[in-house]
Amino acid sequence: MFLHLGDGYMIPSKEVVLIGDLESTTSSEITEEFLEISDEEGFIVDYSGGNPRSFVLTGETIYLSMISSKTLGDRVDKFTEENGGY
């Protein structure tokens, strides 16, 4: 299964480690520093069209999405429930 991140971009859902809300997590200094370093190192891919609401962490990449973390999480949960896992 693939997780649709918005604007036609998808990633394999089995690669998802964490789905986070960008607004609530960037209030943490540590998270903000992590995202800044990740951006400097080229690990962030922005699929948000300049309006990021959430981020999806995989083993090697952080994807920014314009879709809320709740909606992305619901998509993964729905697929998992319907198929008994990945």
C-alpha positions as CSV (number, residue, x, y, z in Angstrom):
1,M,0.0,0.0,0.0
2,F,1.1,3.5,-0.7
3,L,0.4,6.6,1.5
4,H,-0.8,9.5,-0.5
5,L,0.9,12.7,0.8
6,G,-1.0,15.1,-1.4
7,D,-0.6,16.6,-4.9
8,G,-0.1,13.2,-6.5
9,Y,2.9,12.2,-4.3
10,M,2.9,8.8,-2.7
11,I,5.4,6.7,-0.6
12,P,5.2,3.0,0.4
13,S,3.4,3.0,3.7
14,K,5.6,0.2,5.1
15,E,8.5,2.8,5.1
16,V,6.7,5.1,7.5
17,V,8.3,5.4,10.9
18,L,6.4,8.4,12.2
19,I,3.7,10.8,11.1
20,G,4.0,14.2,13.0
21,D,2.0,17.4,13.2
22,L,4.4,20.1,12.1
23,E,2.9,22.9,14.2
24,S,2.9,21.0,17.5
25,T,6.3,19.3,17.2
26,T,8.2,22.4,16.1
27,S,7.5,24.0,19.5
28,S,10.2,21.7,20.8
29,E,13.7,23.1,20.5
30,I,15.1,19.6,19.9
31,T,12.7,18.8,17.1
32,E,13.2,22.2,15.5
33,E,17.0,21.6,15.5
34,F,16.5,18.1,14.1
35,L,14.4,19.4,11.2
36,E,16.9,22.2,10.5
37,I,19.8,19.9,10.4
38,S,17.9,17.4,8.2
39,D,17.0,20.2,5.8
40,E,20.7,21.3,5.6
41,E,21.8,17.8,5.0
42,G,19.2,17.3,2.2
43,F,17.0,14.8,3.9
44,I,13.8,16.8,3.6
45,V,11.5,16.5,0.6
46,D,8.8,19.2,0.5
47,Y,5.5,17.9,-1.1
48,S,3.5,20.5,0.7
49,G,3.4,23.2,-2.0
50,G,4.8,25.6,0.4
51,N,2.1,25.0,3.0
52,P,3.4,22.2,5.3
53,R,1.0,20.8,7.9
54,S,2.7,17.5,8.7
55,F,5.8,15.5,8.2
56,V,6.3,11.8,7.5
57,L,9.6,10.3,8.7
58,T,11.0,7.3,7.0
59,G,14.3,5.5,7.4
60,E,16.1,7.9,5.1
61,T,13.8,10.9,4.3
62,I,11.5,13.4,5.9
63,Y,8.5,14.3,3.7
64,L,6.5,17.5,4.3
65,S,2.9,17.3,3.4
66,M,0.0,19.7,3.2
67,I,-2.3,17.0,4.6
68,S,-2.9,16.9,8.3
69,S,-1.1,14.3,10.4
70,K,-4.5,13.0,11.6
71,T,-5.7,12.4,8.0
72,L,-2.5,10.7,7.1
73,G,-2.6,8.5,10.2
74,D,-6.3,7.6,9.5
75,R,-5.3,6.5,6.0
76,V,-2.6,4.1,7.3
77,D,-4.9,2.8,10.1
78,K,-7.8,2.2,7.6
79,F,-5.6,0.2,5.3
80,T,-4.0,-1.8,8.2
81,E,-7.5,-2.7,9.6
82,E,-8.9,-3.7,6.2
83,N,-5.9,-5.9,5.3
84,G,-4.8,-7.3,8.7
85,G,-1.5,-5.4,8.6
86,Y,0.9,-4.4,5.8
